[in-house]
Amino acid sequence: MYLPLTRSNEDLRRDEAYLNSALQQVDSLIKYCPLSSESRVLDFGCGQGRFAIGLAVRVPTLGSYCGIDTNPESVTWCKRWLEPAHENFSFVHLPAHNACYNPTENSRQALPTDDNSVDVVFMNSVFSHMLTDDITYYLGQFHRILNSNGVLYTTAFIEDGVPDVEENPEGYLGKKSTGALHRVRYEKAFFFKLLKDAGFEIVDFVHHKFKRTKQSLIVARKCDA
């Protein structure tokens, strides 16, 4: 199994920590959505393929996996080292604007995915770097591509009793935020309403689920009109 030598993930420089985190991501998802040879998974913000590596180990017979990211170097690495070893895996570069990860682009981009063609949308640390308009746009995209009762698994910085949305709140989590959209924090009820308005129902919420980042877990299911 190939691992990226240079890693963008905080505190995951050791191979053992990196692999364990990949497996933990998959195990956490499987609790809500068992995966099989029929499952179709979209990993939005796949980065350097950490979740894909975990899937390859835990669910080697997975139906299909597509990783999408705005960073061309990450996608190039995944296409070189992961895609050839797993014929049911594919990686796509999406040149969408994000002030944190891809500031040189000018606009959002529709997902290159057919309607009702995905069972699971997985996102780790993506909405934590997006403001409301972008989240609303991509929730619409996820609702379009997910099949009936499809699952959205995502993380975000969520708290009670804070402003609806706040970019890089000072002193949050005892850490210093640097650069645009480093940490975007949402008020819980406001964030849940974004999901509801986009056609999702909440399946579960775990506050500060992930000890390393203090992000919360949100699992939602597509509601058909």
Buried (B, 14 or more C-beta within 10 A) or exposed (E): EEBBEEBEBEEBEEEEBBBEBBBEBBEBBEEBBEBEEEBBBBBBBBBBBBBBBBBBEBBEEBBBBBBBBBBEEBBEBBBEBBBEEBEBBBBBBBEBBBBBBBEEBEEBBEBEBEEEBBBBBBBBBBBBBBBBEBBEBBBEBBBBBBBEEBBBBBBBBBBEEBEEBBBBBEEBBEEEBEEBBBBBBBBBEBBBEBBEEBBBEBBEBBEBBBEEBBBBBBBBBBBEE
